[in-house]
Amino acid sequence: MELKEIQNLIKFVAKSGASEVKLEMEDIKITIKTGSGKTETNIYQQAPTEQIAHQVPVAATSPVAGSPVQEEKKDEDSKFIMIKSPIIGTFYRKPSPDKEVFVKVGDTINTGDTVCIIEAMKLFNEVESEVSGKIVKVLVDDSSPVEFDQPLFLVDPS
């Protein structure tokens, strides 16, 4: 297995939302673990007299801490709860193109209410709210691709 193939595998697993993937072939063992914002990969290649271990962390980009605009927005949004994407896929606000959106800004929602649908590999997954409150902001455009744990909605719980 070449380095480029391993890098592509790491990227795929990081985006898939899987917590752990193990791959064993004739002369190589790969374990990729994700969780708590980091991805860790262990690669063991069997050689006749030695064993090589290599870790490749996947870097996450983060905004510059301490910038005034970032801190103001953080203070403003800190009272709100985010509804996040449970999977990667395509975000849809409506159950079908000819229907109304599930929720819009100003709507009051309860725990268990469907707020959107995310399509992943031709499967349509309803995303239910885990909080009760009022929709303050929709953070994603309809029919847009979303990543795992990406914020979708801001909810005011009060």
Secondary structure, 3 states (H helix, E strand, C coil): CCHHHHHHHHHHHHHHCCCEEEEECCCEEEEEEEECCEEEEEEEEECCCCEEEEECCCCCCCCCCCCHHHHHHHHHHCCCEEEECCCCEEEECCCCCCCCCCCCCCCEECCCCEEEEEEECCEEEEEECCCCEEEEEECCCCCEEECCCCEEEEEECC
